[in-house]
């Protein structure tokens, strides 16, 4: 018979930043919860894929019945700006800051210096091409101030080279400390980085 504690711990270890000891702590914590709470957690995980969809425009994961998320469906947002981010959490941080009202695109990851990782290259090129026809004037690279973020920004600039005649490409100003991730930046830091963006 399979050791369910070990089996679930190995599944938790697949989560970012979770090691073997923390994974085991999660399992033992679940064992102390009332059966109803464990069942609710299991049902929520099972229903996640049916309730949360990837937006066809910005590629973020969001609740909703339509193909577009609430930000992409919002006609009051500024179509002349497109903010390119690494992950959904970065988009949530920008929205919390409350200073950006343009469109978004989520790359879904970063490219490491050793060549590992993947980003949504084809989807980004397709999105920018479509948005240029609808008034896009500026693409803002809002990537983490890390070596991976810089490497990814270089690749995105290369991908967007064919659009240079129509679109200005900028990067967030360095209100962000080197080595910091966008997801953890506070509201004022993000506001300053957005206001001080520079053409790249």
MARVEXVO-742145 format. One record per residue (C-alpha): residue in three letters; x, y, z. Coordinates in Angstrom, 3 decimals. Last residue first. Layout:
MARVEXVO-742145
seza ALA&x X&y Y&z Z
...
//
This chain:
MARVEXVO-742145
seza UNK&x 14.945&y 51.094&z -23.883
seza UNK&x 12.859&y 54.194&z -23.334
seza UNK&x 12.692&y 55.039&z -19.675
seza UNK&x 10.126&y 54.499&z -16.942
seza UNK&x 10.170&y 57.058&z -14.146
seza UNK&x 6.389&y 57.179&z -13.581
seza UNK&x 6.124&y 53.372&z -13.540
seza UNK&x 9.069&y 52.889&z -11.187
seza UNK&x 7.778&y 55.635&z -8.894
seza UNK&x 4.284&y 54.091&z -8.699
seza UNK&x 5.758&y 50.633&z -8.154
seza UNK&x 7.909&y 51.919&z -5.284
seza UNK&x 4.938&y 53.791&z -3.806
seza UNK&x 2.683&y 50.695&z -3.857
seza UNK&x 5.177&y 48.298&z -2.288
seza UNK&x 7.295&y 45.823&z -4.237
seza UNK&x 6.876&y 42.115&z -3.445
seza UNK&x 5.464&y 40.929&z -6.802
seza UNK&x 7.920&y 43.092&z -8.729
seza UNK&x 10.873&y 41.015&z -7.597
seza UNK&x 13.984&y 42.665&z -6.235
seza UNK&x 17.557&y 41.881&z -7.276
seza UNK&x 18.428&y 45.481&z -8.027
seza UNK&x 16.157&y 47.770&z -6.034
seza UNK&x 13.030&y 48.937&z -7.799
seza UNK&x 12.634&y 52.707&z -8.080
seza UNK&x 14.753&y 51.937&z -11.096
seza UNK&x 12.453&y 53.213&z -13.748
seza UNK&x 10.279&y 50.618&z -15.451
seza UNK&x 11.271&y 49.821&z -19.008
seza UNK&x 10.239&y 51.463&z -22.267
seza UNK&x 9.566&y 50.312&z -25.817
seza UNK&x 8.036&y 52.900&z -28.180
seza UNK&x 5.733&y 51.363&z -30.767
seza UNK&x 5.074&y 51.935&z -34.460
seza UNK&x 8.510&y 51.894&z -36.097
seza UNK&x 9.842&y 49.580&z -33.387
seza UNK&x 7.279&y 46.846&z -34.187
seza UNK&x 9.692&y 44.462&z -35.960
seza UNK&x 12.091&y 44.736&z -32.966
seza UNK&x 9.469&y 43.417&z -30.532
seza UNK&x 10.923&y 39.918&z -30.286
seza UNK&x 14.434&y 41.305&z -29.719
seza UNK&x 13.165&y 43.643&z -27.010
seza UNK&x 11.398&y 40.634&z -25.421
seza UNK&x 14.652&y 38.651&z -25.441
seza UNK&x 16.566&y 41.472&z -23.762
seza UNK&x 13.789&y 41.853&z -21.175
seza UNK&x 14.055&y 38.120&z -20.401
seza UNK&x 17.795&y 38.455&z -19.750
seza UNK&x 17.136&y 41.472&z -17.539
seza UNK&x 14.466&y 39.613&z -15.552
seza UNK&x 16.732&y 36.571&z -15.190
seza UNK&x 19.588&y 38.786&z -13.950
seza UNK&x 17.175&y 40.366&z -11.461
seza UNK&x 15.304&y 43.699&z -11.414
seza UNK&x 11.991&y 41.954&z -12.068
seza UNK&x 10.179&y 42.735&z -15.299
seza UNK&x 7.823&y 45.585&z -16.110
seza UNK&x 8.716&y 46.133&z -19.765
seza UNK&x 6.399&y 48.928&z -20.928
seza UNK&x 5.151&y 48.685&z -24.518
seza UNK&x 4.071&y 52.043&z -25.928
seza UNK&x 1.904&y 53.330&z -28.793
seza UNK&x -0.880&y 50.727&z -29.169
seza UNK&x -3.733&y 52.246&z -31.216
seza UNK&x -5.914&y 49.294&z -32.244
seza UNK&x -3.769&y 48.063&z -35.152
seza UNK&x -0.765&y 48.137&z -32.828
seza UNK&x -2.851&y 45.968&z -30.458
seza UNK&x -3.142&y 43.102&z -32.943
seza UNK&x 0.601&y 43.023&z -33.670
seza UNK&x 1.402&y 43.374&z -29.959
seza UNK&x -0.874&y 40.437&z -29.110
seza UNK&x 0.513&y 38.187&z -31.867
seza UNK&x 4.103&y 38.926&z -30.848
seza UNK&x 3.258&y 38.272&z -27.195
seza UNK&x 1.434&y 35.014&z -27.998
seza UNK&x 4.360&y 33.763&z -30.054
seza UNK&x 6.859&y 34.534&z -27.276
seza UNK&x 4.937&y 33.196&z -24.278
seza UNK&x 7.986&y 32.717&z -22.061
seza UNK&x 10.113&y 29.688&z -21.321
seza UNK&x 12.796&y 28.696&z -18.849
seza UNK&x 16.350&y 27.526&z -19.169
seza UNK&x 18.960&y 29.204&z -21.353
seza UNK&x 21.779&y 29.353&z -18.811
seza UNK&x 21.128&y 33.060&z -18.247
seza UNK&x 17.599&y 32.198&z -17.166
seza UNK&x 14.547&y 33.093&z -19.226
seza UNK&x 11.524&y 34.209&z -17.233
seza UNK&x 7.973&y 33.045&z -16.636
seza UNK&x 4.361&y 33.246&z -17.785
seza UNK&x 4.840&y 36.234&z -20.088
seza UNK&x 1.760&y 38.069&z -18.765
seza UNK&x 0.460&y 40.848&z -21.059
seza UNK&x -1.388&y 43.866&z -19.724
seza UNK&x -3.424&y 46.857&z -20.913
seza UNK&x -3.438&y 50.420&z -19.575
seza UNK&x -4.730&y 51.947&z -16.331
seza UNK&x -1.604&y 52.000&z -14.147
seza UNK&x -1.467&y 53.929&z -10.869
seza UNK&x -3.596&y 51.745&z -8.565
seza UNK&x -0.689&y 50.151&z -6.680
seza UNK&x -2.966&y 47.154&z -6.030
seza UNK&x -3.392&y 46.748&z -9.806
seza UNK&x 0.374&y 46.667&z -10.272
seza UNK&x 0.740&y 44.046&z -7.513
seza UNK&x -1.994&y 41.858&z -9.088
seza UNK&x -0.182&y 42.041&z -12.426
seza UNK&x 3.034&y 40.946&z -10.718
seza UNK&x 1.213&y 37.995&z -9.123
seza UNK&x 0.051&y 36.876&z -12.572
seza UNK&x 3.620&y 36.425&z -13.772
seza UNK&x 6.498&y 37.916&z -15.744
seza UNK&x 4.993&y 41.241&z -16.797
seza UNK&x 4.570&y 43.222&z -20.034
seza UNK&x 2.600&y 46.463&z -19.653
seza UNK&x 0.790&y 47.550&z -22.827
seza UNK&x -0.169&y 51.211&z -23.276
seza UNK&x -2.123&y 52.883&z -26.132
seza UNK&x -5.284&y 50.883&z -25.364
seza UNK&x -5.887&y 52.836&z -22.124
seza UNK&x -8.583&y 51.111&z -20.043
seza UNK&x -12.200&y 52.320&z -20.174
seza UNK&x -13.308&y 49.406&z -22.391
seza UNK&x -12.829&y 46.870&z -19.568
seza UNK&x -12.928&y 43.418&z -21.217
seza UNK&x -9.146&y 43.077&z -20.933
seza UNK&x -9.210&y 43.970&z -17.240
seza UNK&x -12.210&y 41.723&z -16.447
seza UNK&x -10.616&y 38.679&z -18.078
seza UNK&x -11.410&y 37.726&z -21.663
seza UNK&x -12.724&y 34.366&z -22.985
seza UNK&x -15.956&y 34.727&z -21.029
seza UNK&x -17.193&y 32.808&z -17.991
seza UNK&x -15.076&y 34.402&z -15.340
seza UNK&x -12.380&y 33.794&z -12.814
seza UNK&x -8.855&y 34.719&z -13.857
seza UNK&x -5.546&y 33.293&z -15.033
seza UNK&x -3.419&y 35.762&z -16.973
seza UNK&x -2.741&y 35.369&z -20.714
seza UNK&x -3.333&y 39.087&z -21.499
seza UNK&x -5.615&y 38.590&z -24.502
seza UNK&x -7.070&y 35.052&z -24.461
seza UNK&x -7.492&y 35.157&z -20.676
seza UNK&x -6.583&y 31.854&z -19.024
seza UNK&x -9.501&y 30.265&z -17.223
seza UNK&x -10.434&y 29.695&z -13.585
seza UNK&x -13.725&y 27.946&z -12.734
seza UNK&x -13.255&y 24.596&z -14.513
seza UNK&x -9.562&y 24.238&z -13.691
seza UNK&x -10.025&y 25.193&z -10.039
seza UNK&x -12.914&y 22.784&z -9.418
seza UNK&x -10.670&y 19.928&z -8.272
seza UNK&x -8.548&y 22.215&z -6.091
seza UNK&x -11.656&y 23.695&z -4.475
seza UNK&x -13.122&y 20.209&z -3.952
seza UNK&x -9.970&y 18.990&z -2.190
seza UNK&x -9.811&y 22.060&z 0.044
seza UNK&x -13.502&y 21.709&z 0.929
seza UNK&x -13.007&y 18.011&z 1.738
seza UNK&x -10.041&y 18.815&z 3.987
seza UNK&x -12.113&y 21.483&z 5.761
seza UNK&x -15.045&y 19.085&z 6.239
seza UNK&x -12.761&y 16.339&z 7.626
seza UNK&x -11.604&y 18.670&z 10.415
seza UNK&x -7.958&y 19.725&z 10.087
seza UNK&x -5.199&y 17.893&z 11.975
seza UNK&x -4.301&y 15.679&z 8.989
seza UNK&x -3.953&y 18.768&z 6.793
seza UNK&x -1.325&y 20.111&z 9.195
seza UNK&x 0.582&y 16.828&z 8.912
seza UNK&x 0.618&y 17.147&z 5.127
seza UNK&x 1.668&y 20.800&z 5.147
seza UNK&x 4.466&y 20.078&z 7.611
seza UNK&x 5.689&y 17.283&z 5.312
seza UNK&x 5.979&y 19.769&z 2.443
seza UNK&x 7.870&y 22.172&z 4.728
seza UNK&x 10.414&y 19.481&z 5.504
seza UNK&x 10.816&y 18.348&z 1.882
seza UNK&x 11.305&y 21.840&z 0.406
seza UNK&x 8.743&y 24.296&z -0.919
seza UNK&x 10.034&y 27.360&z -2.800
seza UNK&x 7.855&y 26.851&z -5.866
seza UNK&x 5.393&y 23.942&z -5.461
seza UNK&x 6.668&y 20.554&z -6.626
seza UNK&x 7.511&y 19.662&z -3.016
seza UNK&x 3.758&y 19.630&z -2.281
seza UNK&x 3.357&y 16.602&z -4.571
seza UNK&x 6.224&y 14.786&z -2.822
seza UNK&x 4.543&y 15.493&z 0.545
seza UNK&x 1.292&y 14.009&z -0.792
seza UNK&x 3.013&y 10.724&z -1.694
seza UNK&x 5.043&y 10.610&z 1.514
seza UNK&x 1.932&y 11.010&z 3.678
seza UNK&x -0.034&y 8.600&z 1.473
seza UNK&x 2.479&y 5.771&z 1.888
seza UNK&x 1.285&y 3.478&z -0.900
seza UNK&x 0.000&y 0.000&z 0.000
//
